[in-house]
Amino acid sequence: MNPEEVLREIERQVQVCKRCDLHYSRKHGVAGEGPVNAAIMFIGEGPGFHENEQGRPFVGAAGKFLDELLAQIGLKRSEVFIGNVVKCRPPGNRDPKPEELEACDIYLERQIQAINPKVIVTLGRYSMAKFLPHAKISAVHGRAMRVKDRLVVPMYHPAAALHQPSLRPVVERDFAQLPELIAKAEDAPEYQVEPLEEKSDPKQLTLF
Ligand code: SF4
């Protein structure tokens, strides 16, 4: 199966998946979207109301802001892959549970393998925790780190900046750095993992 077929198969599978209880609140599974050869993969948390209705990621207010952030660095949504750590909407937009994250990870892992992006940008704490389980987002946002041969840049979720206006310039600054980080990913494969000293209890994670 070629990478494009893998993505299409995942798209089909998440519409009927019953690996966790989130399928009860699913109207449309949201596998993610974007070209199979995308250099950047954005990974958010999970579908909200509008995403569940439309079956597409980041289509609400946070998605509009994400589009603006991409435009600021000369990128269109159609040039990047956008997905989530869980593919079905948590009821009432609650946080995904550990068992739901674990059940759904099989799809995200296969998407990452198929797309093989140069840079993975995590949006929010749950996607960051997949790669950097002990990191604190306030300490590491906007910093590139190599994790298992992948360049990962943790960022705040765009919705966080909408809820907390003081975060907006922080998110904009982090995004503005992305082109340079991508260039580094291409030119400096020896890019080193930065040591993480601050630890947080994963049970204490909140949405952003
Ligand atoms: S969230 Fe993921 S694992 Fe759970 S039912 Fe949906 S597709 Fe399956």
py3Dmol code that shows the C-alpha trace and the ligand (Angstrom):
import py3Dmol

protein = """\
ATOM      1  CA  MET A   1       0.000   0.000   0.000  1.00  0.00           C
ATOM      2  CA  ASN A   2       1.479   3.370  -0.949  1.00  0.00           C
ATOM      3  CA  PRO A   3       1.341   6.354   1.457  1.00  0.00           C
ATOM      4  CA  GLU A   4      -1.644   7.914  -0.312  1.00  0.00           C
ATOM      5  CA  GLU A   5      -3.584   4.666   0.009  1.00  0.00           C
ATOM      6  CA  VAL A   6      -2.646   4.470   3.696  1.00  0.00           C
ATOM      7  CA  LEU A   7      -4.145   7.933   4.311  1.00  0.00           C
ATOM      8  CA  ARG A   8      -7.295   7.031   2.395  1.00  0.00           C
ATOM      9  CA  GLU A   9      -7.642   3.798   4.338  1.00  0.00           C
ATOM     10  CA  ILE A  10      -7.301   5.662   7.661  1.00  0.00           C
ATOM     11  CA  GLU A  11      -9.932   8.142   6.476  1.00  0.00           C
ATOM     12  CA  ARG A  12     -12.324   5.228   5.887  1.00  0.00           C
ATOM     13  CA  GLN A  13     -11.427   3.418   9.098  1.00  0.00           C
ATOM     14  CA  VAL A  14     -12.025   6.332  11.458  1.00  0.00           C
ATOM     15  CA  GLN A  15     -15.592   6.690  10.158  1.00  0.00           C
ATOM     16  CA  VAL A  16     -16.483   3.266  11.533  1.00  0.00           C
ATOM     17  CA  CYS A  17     -13.878   2.773  14.264  1.00  0.00           C
ATOM     18  CA  LYS A  18     -15.061   1.585  17.677  1.00  0.00           C
ATOM     19  CA  ARG A  19     -11.697   1.297  19.389  1.00  0.00           C
ATOM     20  CA  CYS A  20     -12.787   3.756  22.103  1.00  0.00           C
ATOM     21  CA  ASP A  21     -15.961   5.299  23.522  1.00  0.00           C
ATOM     22  CA  LEU A  22     -15.544   8.475  21.480  1.00  0.00           C
ATOM     23  CA  HIS A  23     -17.292   6.731  18.616  1.00  0.00           C
ATOM     24  CA  TYR A  24     -20.573   7.285  20.525  1.00  0.00           C
ATOM     25  CA  SER A  25     -20.290  11.068  20.031  1.00  0.00           C
ATOM     26  CA  ARG A  26     -19.027  10.864  16.449  1.00  0.00           C
ATOM     27  CA  LYS A  27     -21.073  12.323  13.624  1.00  0.00           C
ATOM     28  CA  HIS A  28     -18.070  12.405  11.304  1.00  0.00           C
ATOM     29  CA  GLY A  29     -14.657  11.020  12.100  1.00  0.00           C
ATOM     30  CA  VAL A  30     -11.958  13.608  11.400  1.00  0.00           C
ATOM     31  CA  ALA A  31      -8.873  11.796  10.214  1.00  0.00           C
ATOM     32  CA  GLY A  32      -7.107  14.972   9.112  1.00  0.00           C
ATOM     33  CA  GLU A  33      -6.357  16.469   5.721  1.00  0.00           C
ATOM     34  CA  GLY A  34      -3.498  17.617   3.585  1.00  0.00           C
ATOM     35  CA  PRO A  35      -1.100  16.376   0.925  1.00  0.00           C
ATOM     36  CA  VAL A  36       0.697  13.094   1.519  1.00  0.00           C
ATOM     37  CA  ASN A  37       4.026  14.806   0.782  1.00  0.00           C
ATOM     38  CA  ALA A  38       3.452  17.692   3.220  1.00  0.00           C
ATOM     39  CA  ALA A  39       6.668  18.999   4.773  1.00  0.00           C
ATOM     40  CA  ILE A  40       4.822  20.167   7.880  1.00  0.00           C
ATOM     41  CA  MET A  41       2.307  18.237   9.894  1.00  0.00           C
ATOM     42  CA  PHE A  42       0.221  20.078  12.487  1.00  0.00           C
ATOM     43  CA  ILE A  43      -1.274  17.926  15.218  1.00  0.00           C
ATOM     44  CA  GLY A  44      -4.006  19.342  17.413  1.00  0.00           C
ATOM     45  CA  GLU A  45      -6.197  17.729  20.018  1.00  0.00           C
ATOM     46  CA  GLY A  46      -9.560  16.498  18.744  1.00  0.00           C
ATOM     47  CA  PRO A  47     -12.563  17.545  16.666  1.00  0.00           C
ATOM     48  CA  GLY A  48     -14.918  20.123  18.142  1.00  0.00           C
ATOM     49  CA  PHE A  49     -18.534  20.794  17.230  1.00  0.00           C
ATOM     50  CA  HIS A  50     -17.920  22.172  13.732  1.00  0.00           C
ATOM     51  CA  GLU A  51     -15.267  19.585  12.889  1.00  0.00           C
ATOM     52  CA  ASN A  52     -17.632  16.793  13.958  1.00  0.00           C
ATOM     53  CA  GLU A  53     -20.357  18.271  11.755  1.00  0.00           C
ATOM     54  CA  GLN A  54     -18.154  18.728   8.677  1.00  0.00           C
ATOM     55  CA  GLY A  55     -15.630  15.897   9.056  1.00  0.00           C
ATOM     56  CA  ARG A  56     -12.731  18.338   8.589  1.00  0.00           C
ATOM     57  CA  PRO A  57     -10.077  19.497  11.070  1.00  0.00           C
ATOM     58  CA  PHE A  58      -9.786  23.070  12.376  1.00  0.00           C
ATOM     59  CA  VAL A  59     -12.846  24.584  10.693  1.00  0.00           C
ATOM     60  CA  GLY A  60     -14.085  26.684  13.629  1.00  0.00           C
ATOM     61  CA  ALA A  61     -12.667  29.931  15.025  1.00  0.00           C
ATOM     62  CA  ALA A  62      -9.350  28.265  15.930  1.00  0.00           C
ATOM     63  CA  GLY A  63      -9.098  26.985  12.368  1.00  0.00           C
ATOM     64  CA  LYS A  64      -9.621  30.474  10.977  1.00  0.00           C
ATOM     65  CA  PHE A  65      -6.825  31.723  13.203  1.00  0.00           C
ATOM     66  CA  LEU A  66      -4.629  28.818  12.102  1.00  0.00           C
ATOM     67  CA  ASP A  67      -5.247  29.827   8.469  1.00  0.00           C
ATOM     68  CA  GLU A  68      -4.170  33.392   9.326  1.00  0.00           C
ATOM     69  CA  LEU A  69      -1.025  32.135  11.065  1.00  0.00           C
ATOM     70  CA  LEU A  70      -0.163  29.995   8.038  1.00  0.00           C
ATOM     71  CA  ALA A  71      -0.751  32.938   5.701  1.00  0.00           C
ATOM     72  CA  GLN A  72       1.653  35.055   7.764  1.00  0.00           C
ATOM     73  CA  ILE A  73       4.432  32.650   6.869  1.00  0.00           C
ATOM     74  CA  GLY A  74       3.361  32.298   3.252  1.00  0.00           C
ATOM     75  CA  LEU A  75       1.688  28.921   3.574  1.00  0.00           C
ATOM     76  CA  LYS A  76      -1.749  27.756   2.527  1.00  0.00           C
ATOM     77  CA  ARG A  77      -3.726  25.125   4.383  1.00  0.00           C
ATOM     78  CA  SER A  78      -3.611  22.978   1.251  1.00  0.00           C
ATOM     79  CA  GLU A  79       0.194  22.768   1.581  1.00  0.00           C
ATOM     80  CA  VAL A  80       0.310  21.289   5.090  1.00  0.00           C
ATOM     81  CA  PHE A  81      -1.231  18.283   6.796  1.00  0.00           C
ATOM     82  CA  ILE A  82      -3.537  19.042   9.722  1.00  0.00           C
ATOM     83  CA  GLY A  83      -4.721  16.338  12.088  1.00  0.00           C
ATOM     84  CA  ASN A  84      -5.493  15.565  15.705  1.00  0.00           C
ATOM     85  CA  VAL A  85      -4.506  13.077  18.402  1.00  0.00           C
ATOM     86  CA  VAL A  86      -8.078  11.782  18.587  1.00  0.00           C
ATOM     87  CA  LYS A  87     -10.222  11.527  15.480  1.00  0.00           C
ATOM     88  CA  CYS A  88     -13.678  11.652  17.076  1.00  0.00           C
ATOM     89  CA  ARG A  89     -15.188  14.473  19.078  1.00  0.00           C
ATOM     90  CA  PRO A  90     -14.992  14.176  22.861  1.00  0.00           C
ATOM     91  CA  PRO A  91     -18.513  14.901  24.155  1.00  0.00           C
ATOM     92  CA  GLY A  92     -18.949  18.539  25.160  1.00  0.00           C
ATOM     93  CA  ASN A  93     -15.352  19.165  24.020  1.00  0.00           C
ATOM     94  CA  ARG A  94     -13.998  17.542  27.176  1.00  0.00           C
ATOM     95  CA  ASP A  95     -10.364  16.521  27.313  1.00  0.00           C
ATOM     96  CA  PRO A  96      -9.566  13.155  25.739  1.00  0.00           C
ATOM     97  CA  LYS A  97      -8.954  10.366  28.260  1.00  0.00           C
ATOM     98  CA  PRO A  98      -5.662   8.464  28.364  1.00  0.00           C
ATOM     99  CA  GLU A  99      -7.297   5.289  27.050  1.00  0.00           C
ATOM    100  CA  GLU A 100      -8.818   7.240  24.132  1.00  0.00           C
ATOM    101  CA  LEU A 101      -5.462   8.780  23.249  1.00  0.00           C
ATOM    102  CA  GLU A 102      -3.870   5.362  23.380  1.00  0.00           C
ATOM    103  CA  ALA A 103      -6.585   3.728  21.268  1.00  0.00           C
ATOM    104  CA  CYS A 104      -6.411   6.406  18.566  1.00  0.00           C
ATOM    105  CA  ASP A 105      -2.630   6.666  18.419  1.00  0.00           C
ATOM    106  CA  ILE A 106      -2.464   3.796  15.931  1.00  0.00           C
ATOM    107  CA  TYR A 107      -3.986   6.081  13.276  1.00  0.00           C
ATOM    108  CA  LEU A 108      -1.749   9.053  14.025  1.00  0.00           C
ATOM    109  CA  GLU A 109       1.352   6.875  13.974  1.00  0.00           C
ATOM    110  CA  ARG A 110       0.413   5.482  10.574  1.00  0.00           C
ATOM    111  CA  GLN A 111      -0.253   8.991   9.263  1.00  0.00           C
ATOM    112  CA  ILE A 112       3.162  10.170  10.452  1.00  0.00           C
ATOM    113  CA  GLN A 113       4.837   7.166   8.826  1.00  0.00           C
ATOM    114  CA  ALA A 114       2.974   7.731   5.552  1.00  0.00           C
ATOM    115  CA  ILE A 115       3.560  11.496   5.370  1.00  0.00           C
ATOM    116  CA  ASN A 116       7.061  11.426   6.838  1.00  0.00           C
ATOM    117  CA  PRO A 117       7.023  15.201   7.449  1.00  0.00           C
ATOM    118  CA  LYS A 118      10.167  17.269   7.911  1.00  0.00           C
ATOM    119  CA  VAL A 119       8.610  19.016  10.884  1.00  0.00           C
ATOM    120  CA  ILE A 120       5.813  18.080  13.256  1.00  0.00           C
ATOM    121  CA  VAL A 121       4.151  21.023  14.974  1.00  0.00           C
ATOM    122  CA  THR A 122       2.127  20.054  18.012  1.00  0.00           C
ATOM    123  CA  LEU A 123      -0.747  22.359  18.889  1.00  0.00           C
ATOM    124  CA  GLY A 124      -1.610  22.184  22.563  1.00  0.00           C
ATOM    125  CA  ARG A 125      -0.553  19.998  25.447  1.00  0.00           C
ATOM    126  CA  TYR A 126      -2.055  16.690  24.426  1.00  0.00           C
ATOM    127  CA  SER A 127      -0.259  16.444  21.121  1.00  0.00           C
ATOM    128  CA  MET A 128       2.919  17.783  22.735  1.00  0.00           C
ATOM    129  CA  ALA A 129       2.668  15.062  25.389  1.00  0.00           C
ATOM    130  CA  LYS A 130       2.753  12.364  22.700  1.00  0.00           C
ATOM    131  CA  PHE A 131       6.317  13.399  21.837  1.00  0.00           C
ATOM    132  CA  LEU A 132       7.466  15.202  24.981  1.00  0.00           C
ATOM    133  CA  PRO A 133       5.562  13.617  27.858  1.00  0.00           C
ATOM    134  CA  HIS A 134       7.431  15.515  30.568  1.00  0.00           C
ATOM    135  CA  ALA A 135       7.610  18.918  28.932  1.00  0.00           C
ATOM    136  CA  LYS A 136       5.864  22.016  30.132  1.00  0.00           C
ATOM    137  CA  ILE A 137       4.415  23.970  27.216  1.00  0.00           C
ATOM    138  CA  SER A 138       5.195  27.361  28.748  1.00  0.00           C
ATOM    139  CA  ALA A 139       8.876  26.331  28.840  1.00  0.00           C
ATOM    140  CA  VAL A 140       9.271  24.672  25.441  1.00  0.00           C
ATOM    141  CA  HIS A 141       6.811  26.332  23.034  1.00  0.00           C
ATOM    142  CA  GLY A 142       8.396  27.455  19.783  1.00  0.00           C
ATOM    143  CA  ARG A 143      11.555  25.395  20.339  1.00  0.00           C
ATOM    144  CA  ALA A 144      12.554  22.702  17.870  1.00  0.00           C
ATOM    145  CA  MET A 145      13.503  19.349  19.352  1.00  0.00           C
ATOM    146  CA  ARG A 146      14.555  16.132  17.722  1.00  0.00           C
ATOM    147  CA  VAL A 147      12.462  13.247  19.017  1.00  0.00           C
ATOM    148  CA  LYS A 148      13.128   9.774  17.621  1.00  0.00           C
ATOM    149  CA  ASP A 149      14.540  11.228  14.393  1.00  0.00           C
ATOM    150  CA  ARG A 150      11.668  13.658  14.032  1.00  0.00           C
ATOM    151  CA  LEU A 151      11.882  17.419  14.384  1.00  0.00           C
ATOM    152  CA  VAL A 152       9.072  18.433  16.727  1.00  0.00           C
ATOM    153  CA  VAL A 153       8.062  22.004  17.492  1.00  0.00           C
ATOM    154  CA  PRO A 154       5.543  22.330  20.326  1.00  0.00           C
ATOM    155  CA  MET A 155       3.207  25.326  20.150  1.00  0.00           C
ATOM    156  CA  TYR A 156       0.188  26.574  22.015  1.00  0.00           C
ATOM    157  CA  HIS A 157      -3.154  25.584  20.553  1.00  0.00           C
ATOM    158  CA  PRO A 158      -4.534  28.476  18.431  1.00  0.00           C
ATOM    159  CA  ALA A 159      -7.712  28.341  20.538  1.00  0.00           C
ATOM    160  CA  ALA A 160      -5.596  29.182  23.591  1.00  0.00           C
ATOM    161  CA  ALA A 161      -4.696  32.516  21.989  1.00  0.00           C
ATOM    162  CA  LEU A 162      -8.365  33.184  21.273  1.00  0.00           C
ATOM    163  CA  HIS A 163      -9.303  32.524  24.899  1.00  0.00           C
ATOM    164  CA  GLN A 164      -6.267  34.319  26.313  1.00  0.00           C
ATOM    165  CA  PRO A 165      -5.365  37.366  24.179  1.00  0.00           C
ATOM    166  CA  SER A 166      -1.944  37.781  25.854  1.00  0.00           C
ATOM    167  CA  LEU A 167      -0.913  34.494  24.182  1.00  0.00           C
ATOM    168  CA  ARG A 168      -1.689  35.750  20.690  1.00  0.00           C
ATOM    169  CA  PRO A 169       1.657  37.509  20.074  1.00  0.00           C
ATOM    170  CA  VAL A 170       3.442  34.465  21.542  1.00  0.00           C
ATOM    171  CA  VAL A 171       1.698  32.136  19.084  1.00  0.00           C
ATOM    172  CA  GLU A 172       2.375  34.561  16.213  1.00  0.00           C
ATOM    173  CA  ARG A 173       6.085  34.738  17.117  1.00  0.00           C
ATOM    174  CA  ASP A 174       6.343  30.948  17.329  1.00  0.00           C
ATOM    175  CA  PHE A 175       4.735  30.571  13.913  1.00  0.00           C
ATOM    176  CA  ALA A 176       6.976  33.237  12.407  1.00  0.00           C
ATOM    177  CA  GLN A 177       9.985  31.044  13.258  1.00  0.00           C
ATOM    178  CA  LEU A 178       8.705  28.006  11.390  1.00  0.00           C
ATOM    179  CA  PRO A 179      10.309  28.699   7.978  1.00  0.00           C
ATOM    180  CA  GLU A 180      13.718  28.974   9.642  1.00  0.00           C
ATOM    181  CA  LEU A 181      13.158  25.773  11.605  1.00  0.00           C
ATOM    182  CA  ILE A 182      12.175  23.951   8.426  1.00  0.00           C
ATOM    183  CA  ALA A 183      15.342  25.196   6.736  1.00  0.00           C
ATOM    184  CA  LYS A 184      17.324  23.908   9.717  1.00  0.00           C
ATOM    185  CA  ALA A 185      15.595  20.549   9.434  1.00  0.00           C
ATOM    186  CA  GLU A 186      16.804  20.321   5.843  1.00  0.00           C
ATOM    187  CA  ASP A 187      20.311  21.677   6.356  1.00  0.00           C
ATOM    188  CA  ALA A 188      21.178  20.447   9.799  1.00  0.00           C
ATOM    189  CA  PRO A 189      20.162  16.838  10.301  1.00  0.00           C
ATOM    190  CA  GLU A 190      22.402  16.740  13.343  1.00  0.00           C
ATOM    191  CA  TYR A 191      20.052  19.148  15.118  1.00  0.00           C
ATOM    192  CA  GLN A 192      20.232  18.123  18.757  1.00  0.00           C
ATOM    193  CA  VAL A 193      17.494  17.328  21.240  1.00  0.00           C
ATOM    194  CA  GLU A 194      17.403  19.994  23.872  1.00  0.00           C
ATOM    195  CA  PRO A 195      17.439  18.590  27.386  1.00  0.00           C
ATOM    196  CA  LEU A 196      14.226  19.018  29.299  1.00  0.00           C
ATOM    197  CA  GLU A 197      14.526  19.787  32.949  1.00  0.00           C
ATOM    198  CA  GLU A 198      11.035  20.775  33.911  1.00  0.00           C
ATOM    199  CA  LYS A 199       8.562  17.975  34.444  1.00  0.00           C
ATOM    200  CA  SER A 200       4.823  18.051  34.824  1.00  0.00           C
ATOM    201  CA  ASP A 201       2.355  15.401  35.865  1.00  0.00           C
ATOM    202  CA  PRO A 202       0.549  14.180  32.695  1.00  0.00           C
ATOM    203  CA  LYS A 203      -2.605  13.795  34.790  1.00  0.00           C
ATOM    204  CA  GLN A 204      -2.584  17.550  35.307  1.00  0.00           C
ATOM    205  CA  LEU A 205      -2.797  18.344  31.621  1.00  0.00           C
ATOM    206  CA  THR A 206      -5.568  20.658  30.553  1.00  0.00           C
ATOM    207  CA  LEU A 207      -6.766  21.555  27.098  1.00  0.00           C
ATOM    208  CA  PHE A 208      -3.995  24.001  26.229  1.00  0.00           C
TER     209      PHE A 208
END
"""
ligand_1 = """\
8
SF4
S -11.299 8.498 18.664
Fe -9.974 7.206 17.400
S -9.878 5.242 18.469
Fe -11.641 6.354 19.288
S -13.388 5.660 18.048
Fe -12.581 7.533 17.087
S -11.127 6.811 15.536
Fe -11.504 5.107 16.936
"""
view = py3Dmol.view(width=600, height=400)
view.addModel(protein, "pdb")
view.setStyle({"model": 0}, {"cartoon": {"style": "trace"}})
view.addModel(ligand_1, "xyz")
view.setStyle({"model": 1}, {"stick": {}})
view.zoomTo()
view.show()
